[in-house]
């Protein structure tokens, strides 16, 4: 059986993380992707956080560009624009993440290309969207964490606001983009109509905080910096130091709290007024929290993992990436995939693939990430260019 997006062609102008990850998710489900890169350097992620000389194949690039072809074109030349327009005639989806207005200035805006392919789905991914006073401004994950309100809720009073150590806005924007393109393709299948998609990192960051914004908009509730505490502010839901590391415990309902104190051999504390009820524990947050801290640090993380999980209290050890990778759970999930290295056939590399399983025709790696421009000749040949014409384009710095 065919995969969901088999037969769909995507022209991918995007680079870095959010939009390339979105396109890769569709490619994992069968879409053909032609990635457009500048002849010199290509996607800037090729050299991002790279150790050693891997010819523009940084770990970040490898993780975002499975199942793609690489076509190099200098988009500032009219010949390159003409090649794009030839490709568009047989393209279903275009994805770009330039600053708002850039594609229009190149002569590759939605209206320009819709005239060639009326049912084209044209997706732009930017920091703030195509409209509004911030349209056209550059953005990156950390800046959006700050300006969207995320950092006002992340950190401790002692440290002040902090950003996350990973890129939640980039990656969630990628998933949001993949969803919007999927929806547009479904709509086109039913109506025959193309669509303009405008995805903003800022909008996605707001959506990620929907419960917090709803609480503020409807009740004026602002939580502020809470460290590792639960948004409920209950002291029985927090991260605690153990004898050898840290553990997160979430006991919110009264029966859970009673089980927790019983496991800590401290049920007698619940007879005290400050510990007796959820409101009392909330009013005496510091006292209750200190009592829990003193008790939990007496035993190891593994002790609490076994004891608390057995009685139905959500408990998780704070793990590093190396520990997570070794979890046997992932032997069943296909989240990670190990592949032959694009350059050195004595090496392999491992990437994160997709966050779900299907019982048939699921996410599949067909091709490893491409070297810069490795498919330029084959793509141009398919358009009708001969060997001498391609050589001339290369000599002129067009491809």
C-alpha positions in Angstrom: 0.0 0.0 0.0 1.2 3.6 -0.7 2.3 5.9 2.1 0.1 8.9 3.0 2.0 11.4 0.9 3.3 9.2 -1.9 3.0 11.0 -5.2 3.3 14.4 -3.5 6.2 16.6 -4.6 7.5 19.3 -2.3 9.9 22.1 -3.1 11.7 23.0 0.1 13.5 26.3 0.3 13.8 26.2 4.1 16.8 25.9 6.4 17.8 25.5 10.0 15.2 23.5 12.1 11.4 24.3 12.1 10.5 24.2 8.5 13.0 21.5 7.4 11.7 19.3 10.2 8.1 19.8 9.0 9.0 18.9 5.4 11.0 15.8 6.7 7.9 14.6 8.5 6.0 14.6 5.2 9.0 13.0 3.4 9.0 10.2 6.0 5.4 9.4 4.8 6.3 9.2 1.2 6.5 12.8 -0.2 9.3 13.5 -2.8 11.3 16.5 -1.6 13.7 18.7 -3.6 15.6 20.9 -1.2 16.8 24.2 -2.8 20.2 25.4 -1.4 22.6 28.1 -2.2 25.6 26.8 -4.2 28.1 27.9 -1.5 27.4 26.8 2.0 23.8 25.6 1.5 21.5 25.2 4.5 23.3 27.1 7.3 22.5 24.1 9.6 25.1 22.1 7.6 27.8 23.7 9.8 25.8 24.3 13.0 27.3 22.8 16.2 29.5 20.6 14.1 32.6 18.8 15.4 35.1 17.6 12.8 35.0 17.8 9.0 31.9 16.1 7.8 31.5 18.1 4.6 28.5 20.1 5.7 26.7 17.2 7.4 26.3 18.4 11.0 24.2 16.3 13.4 21.5 19.0 13.3 21.4 18.8 9.5 21.2 15.0 9.5 18.3 15.1 11.9 16.2 17.5 9.8 16.8 16.3 6.2 16.1 12.6 5.7 14.5 11.6 2.4 15.4 14.8 0.6 17.3 15.7 -2.6 19.6 18.7 -2.8 19.4 21.1 -5.7 21.8 24.1 -5.6 20.6 27.3 -7.2 21.6 30.9 -6.8 18.2 32.4 -6.4 19.5 35.9 -7.2 19.9 35.0 -10.8 17.0 35.0 -13.3 18.1 31.6 -14.7 17.6 30.0 -11.2 14.2 31.6 -10.9 13.2 30.2 -14.3 14.3 26.7 -13.2 12.1 27.0 -10.1 9.1 28.0 -12.2 9.7 25.0 -14.4 9.7 22.8 -11.3 6.6 24.4 -9.9 4.5 23.1 -12.9 4.8 19.6 -11.4 4.9 20.5 -7.7 2.2 20.1 -5.1 3.7 22.0 -2.1 6.2 24.8 -1.7 7.8 25.5 1.7 10.0 28.5 2.5 11.2 30.3 5.6 12.8 33.5 4.3 12.0 36.8 5.9 8.5 38.0 4.9 8.6 39.6 1.4 11.8 37.9 0.2 10.1 35.4 -2.1 8.1 38.2 -3.6 11.2 40.2 -4.3 12.7 37.2 -6.1 9.7 36.8 -8.3 8.7 33.6 -6.5 5.8 34.9 -4.4 2.5 33.0 -4.1 0.7 35.0 -6.8 3.6 34.5 -9.2 3.6 30.7 -8.8 -0.1 30.3 -8.4 -0.4 31.6 -12.0 1.7 28.6 -13.1 0.2 26.0 -10.7 -3.3 27.1 -9.6 -3.7 24.3 -7.0 -0.3 24.9 -5.4 -0.1 24.8 -1.6 2.4 27.5 -0.6 3.6 27.5 3.0 5.6 30.3 4.6 7.2 29.8 8.0 8.5 32.9 9.8 9.0 34.3 13.3 6.0 36.6 13.3 4.0 35.8 10.2 3.4 37.6 6.9 1.3 40.4 8.3 1.5 42.9 11.2 4.1 45.4 12.4 6.7 42.6 13.1 6.3 40.8 9.7 9.7 40.7 8.2 11.6 40.7 11.5 14.1 37.9 12.0 13.4 35.5 14.9 15.0 32.5 16.6 13.8 30.0 19.2 15.3 31.8 22.3 13.9 35.2 21.2 10.4 33.7 20.8 10.6 32.0 24.2 11.3 35.4 25.7 8.8 37.4 23.8 5.9 34.9 23.9 5.8 34.8 27.7 7.4 31.3 28.0 10.4 32.5 30.0 8.2 34.5 32.4 7.0 31.1 33.6 10.3 29.2 33.5 12.9 29.5 36.1 13.3 30.2 39.8 12.8 33.4 41.7 16.5 33.1 42.7 17.7 32.7 39.1 15.2 34.8 37.2 13.7 33.8 33.9 15.4 31.1 32.0 15.1 29.5 28.6 15.0 25.8 27.9 18.1 23.9 26.9 16.4 22.6 23.8 14.4 24.3 21.0 10.7 23.8 21.8 9.4 26.6 19.6 11.4 25.4 16.5 10.3 21.8 16.9 6.6 22.5 17.7 6.5 25.0 14.8 7.7 22.1 12.6 4.9 19.9 13.8 2.4 22.7 13.4 3.6 23.3 9.9 3.4 19.7 8.9 -0.2 19.6 10.3 -1.2 22.7 8.3 0.3 21.3 5.1 -1.5 17.9 5.7 -4.8 19.7 6.2 -4.3 21.8 3.0 -3.5 18.6 1.0 -6.7 17.0 2.4 -8.7 20.1 1.5 -7.2 20.1 -2.0 -8.1 16.4 -2.4 -11.7 17.3 -1.7 -12.0 20.7 -3.5 -9.2 20.8 -6.1 -8.1 24.1 -4.6 -4.6 25.2 -3.5 -3.9 27.3 -0.5 -1.6 29.9 1.1 -0.4 28.9 4.5 1.1 31.4 6.9 2.8 29.8 10.0 4.4 31.9 12.7 6.7 30.8 15.4 5.2 33.3 17.8 1.7 32.0 17.1 2.8 28.5 17.7 4.4 29.5 21.0 1.1 31.0 22.1 -0.7 27.8 21.2 1.8 25.8 23.3 0.8 27.9 26.2 -3.0 27.7 25.6 -3.9 26.6 29.2 -1.8 29.4 30.7 -3.2 32.1 28.4 -6.8 30.8 29.0 -6.2 31.0 32.8 -4.9 34.6 32.4 -7.5 35.8 29.9 -10.5 34.4 31.8 -9.4 34.6 35.4 -6.5 37.0 35.5 -4.3 34.2 36.9 -0.5 34.6 36.4 1.7 31.9 37.9 5.1 33.5 37.4 8.4 31.7 38.1 7.7 28.4 39.8 10.9 26.5 39.4 10.0 22.8 39.2 6.8 23.1 41.0 3.4 22.0 39.5 1.2 24.8 38.1 -1.3 23.7 40.8 1.3 25.0 43.4 0.7 22.0 45.5 3.9 21.2 47.5 3.3 17.4 46.9 4.1 17.9 43.2 7.6 18.9 42.6 11.2 17.8 42.0 13.0 16.5 45.1 16.6 15.6 45.8 17.1 12.0 46.7 20.1 10.4 48.3 21.9 10.1 45.0 20.1 12.3 42.4 16.6 13.8 41.8 13.1 12.6 41.3 9.9 14.2 40.2 6.8 13.3 42.2 3.2 14.3 41.3 0.7 13.7 44.1 -2.3 16.0 43.7 -5.5 14.2 44.7 -6.1 13.5 48.4 -5.9 9.7 48.0 -2.5 10.1 46.3 -1.2 12.4 49.0 -2.3 9.9 51.7 -0.4 7.1 49.8 2.6 9.3 49.5 2.9 10.1 53.2 2.2 6.5 54.0 5.1 5.4 51.7 7.3 8.0 53.4 6.2 6.5 56.8 4.9 9.9 57.8 1.1 9.5 57.8 1.0 11.2 61.2 1.9 14.5 59.5 -1.6 14.5 57.8 -3.1 14.8 61.2 -1.5 18.3 61.5 -3.7 21.2 60.4 -1.0 22.5 58.0 -1.0 19.1 56.2 -4.6 18.0 56.4 -6.2 19.3 53.2 -5.2 20.6 49.7 -5.9 24.2 50.7 -4.0 23.8 54.0 -1.0 22.4 52.2 -1.2 25.3 49.7 -1.3 27.8 52.5 1.7 26.1 54.2 3.6 25.4 51.1 7.1 26.0 52.5 6.5 23.9 55.7 5.0 21.0 53.8 7.7 21.1 51.0 10.5 21.1 53.6 9.0 18.1 55.3 8.9 16.2 52.0 12.4 17.3 51.1 13.8 16.0 54.4 12.1 12.6 54.0 12.8 12.0 50.3 16.5 12.7 50.6 16.9 9.7 53.0 16.6 7.2 50.2 17.9 6.7 46.6 16.0 7.6 43.4 15.7 3.9 42.5 14.1 3.2 45.9 11.4 5.9 45.4 10.9 4.8 41.7 10.0 1.3 42.8 8.1 2.2 46.0 6.0 5.1 44.7 5.3 3.7 41.2 4.0 0.5 42.8 1.2 2.4 44.6 0.2 4.5 41.6 1.9 7.8 42.3 3.4 9.3 39.1 7.1 9.3 39.7 10.0 10.0 37.3 13.7 10.1 37.7 15.5 13.1 36.2 17.5 11.5 33.4 20.2 12.6 31.0 20.1 11.9 27.3 22.4 8.9 27.6 20.2 7.3 30.1 17.1 7.9 28.0 18.6 6.3 24.9 19.4 3.2 26.9 15.8 2.8 28.0 14.5 -0.6 26.6 11.1 1.1 26.0 12.6 2.5 22.8 13.3 -1.0 21.5 9.6 -1.0 20.7 9.0 2.6 19.6 11.1 3.2 16.4 11.8 6.8 17.5 15.5 6.4 16.8 16.9 5.1 13.6 20.6 4.2 12.8 21.7 4.7 9.2 24.9 4.4 7.1 26.9 7.6 7.0 26.6 9.6 3.8 30.4 9.9 3.4 32.1 7.2 5.3 30.7 3.7 4.8 32.5 2.5 7.9 30.4 4.8 10.1 26.8 5.1 11.0 24.7 7.9 12.4 21.5 7.9 14.5 18.7 10.3 14.3 15.2 10.9 15.8 12.6 9.9 13.2 9.0 10.4 14.3 6.9 10.4 17.4 4.3 7.8 16.5 3.8 4.3 15.0 1.3 3.2 12.3 0.2 -0.4 11.8 1.0 0.0 8.1 2.8 2.4 5.7 4.3 4.4 8.6 7.3 6.7 8.7 10.1 5.3 6.6 13.7 6.4 5.8 14.3 5.9 2.1 17.3 8.1 1.6 20.0 9.5 3.9 20.4 13.3 4.0 22.0 14.6 0.8 25.4 16.2 0.3 25.2 19.8 -0.9 24.0 19.8 -4.5 24.3 16.0 -5.0 21.0 15.9 -7.0 21.4 19.0 -9.1 22.4 17.1 -12.2 19.5 14.6 -12.0 16.9 17.2 -11.2 18.0 19.5 -14.1 18.3 16.5 -16.5 14.7 15.6 -15.7 13.7 19.1 -16.7 15.4 18.7 -20.1 18.7 20.3 -19.5 21.6 18.6 -21.3 25.1 18.0 -20.0 26.6 21.1 -21.6 23.8 23.4 -20.4 24.3 22.2 -16.8 28.0 22.7 -17.1 27.4 26.2 -18.3 25.0 26.9 -15.4 27.7 25.7 -13.0 30.4 27.8 -14.6 28.2 30.9 -14.2 27.6 30.1 -10.5 23.9 29.6 -11.1 23.8 26.0 -9.7 
